[in-house]
Amino acid sequence: MGSTNAVAAAAIAFVGSHFVLSHPLRKRLVAAIGEVGFLGVYSLVAFLTLGWLIVAYRKAPLTESLWPVGNGLWAIVTVLMLIASILLMGSLIRNPALPTGGRPSAFPDAALGVYAVTRHPMMWSFALWGLCHIAVFPVTKNIIVATAIVLLALVGAALQDRKKEQLQPDLWPVWESKTSYLPFAAIAAGRARLGGFGLHALLGGLVVWLVATWAHIPFAGWAAGIWRWL
């Protein structure tokens, strides 16, 4: 029988190794083994620590829920997960934050669609996923894993800004001036306007939302999203 302490240890290893390899050790490792070698080491460590986290989660006991979860909370989470799905799918096109293999990043002329909401739509989609899963499944092991995902996403996004400012000093600060780290902050400040969402974001997000929430039925054994009421 596993324990929640094992889940916590695995979560710390997963998140901590990501930050250490992505930032303080990256330059040294790239200089020593090259970019391809670094990506291999990074991928291997991520795979091993994620595997440890999954195994520890499955073995850990299912504790009592820390608060009651009713239809009202489920309704809020269902809407937030749709937003998260739109952010995720929208982030796959013309995202300057994605790796480019050493090529210059392609920056949109204006912050539209998901980038008007935040310059880190993918990271915020992961963070919303974590927060929503904490809200509707408040057991200890799930809170640990979901919190790890939230920290990895939001701290990682902030650190990515710092790294991009150093790597692209003539481009990234300009992109920062048009966008915001916090969702809707640029819109509220008048630096961006809400709109311009592509079909890949809206339709793709809707499909991902429907499929992912339906998948809870066969894989988790309980309904999520709108499937709870259908």
C-alpha positions, 0 to 999 in steps of 0.5 A: 500500500502506498501513501500520500507522502510518496505522491508528494515526493514524486510530485516534488521530483517531477516539478523540481527536476523540470525547473532545475533542468530548464533553467539553472542547469540548461546552459551547462548541459547544452554546452556539455552534451549538445542541444539534442543530448539535453533534450534526451536527458530532459525527456528521460527525466520527465518520463521517469518522474512522471511515471513515478508520480502515476504509480505513487498516485495509483497506490496511495489511499483514497482519503475523505473529501475535504469539502462537499461537491454539489452541482453548483461547483460542477457547473462552474468547473464545467465552464472553466474546463471549456475555457481551458480547452479553448486556451489549449487549442488556441495556443497550438497556432502562432504561439511565440512561447513554443520551442522553434528549434533555434529559429526566430519566433513568429510573433503575431502583429496583434494580440488576438484570440487566446493571446489577448486573454494571456500570452501563456494560454497553454500554461493557464489551460493546465493551471485551470485543469489543476484548479478544477480537479482540486475543486471537484475531487478534493482528496489528498492525493489528487490535491497534491498532483493537481497543485504540482501541475498548477505550480509547474504551469504558472511558475514555469510561465513566469520563468519563461518570460524571464528567459525569453527576455534574455534570449529575445531582448528586442522581441519578447518585451514588445510582445509582453507590452501587448499581452499579459501574464494574468488572464484578461489583464491586457484587455482590462488595461486596454492593451488588447481586445477580446475577439479574433478567436480562430476555429481551431481554438473554438471548435477544437476546444469544444471537441477536446472538452466534450471528448475529455469530459466523456472519457472520465466515464470509462477511465475514471468510472464517473461522469464529468462535464455536461455528461453528468446531466445527460 
